[in-house]
Amino acid sequence: MTDDERTAAELRGLLGFARGLGLDEATVREIYEAVTREAAAAGVGDEERIAEVRKRMLTGARGA
């Protein structure tokens, strides 16, 4: 699986989660990109990275 394919698959899953929270696609992409940059710099693994994206999505939904 290429990086682009992995990114697309992750975003599809996250967008389904986001719909339930009432978040739009632009917000999800913004969170995903920020966490991905931070995770790459810190050497964080995929599972931890996706968990952090979901955590920030939940926080964003509560603040909306």
Rosetta blueprint (number, residue, H / E / L):
1 M L
2 T L
3 D H
4 D H
5 E H
6 R H
7 T H
8 A H
9 A H
10 E H
11 L H
12 R H
13 G H
14 L H
15 L H
16 G H
17 F H
18 A H
19 R H
20 G H
21 L H
22 G L
23 L L
24 D L
25 E H
26 A H
27 T H
28 V H
29 R H
30 E H
31 I H
32 Y H
33 E H
34 A H
35 V H
36 T H
37 R H
38 E H
39 A H
40 A H
41 A H
42 A H
43 G L
44 V L
45 G L
46 D H
47 E H
48 E H
49 R H
50 I H
51 A H
52 E H
53 V H
54 R H
55 K H
56 R H
57 M H
58 L H
59 T H
60 G H
61 A H
62 R H
63 G H
64 A L
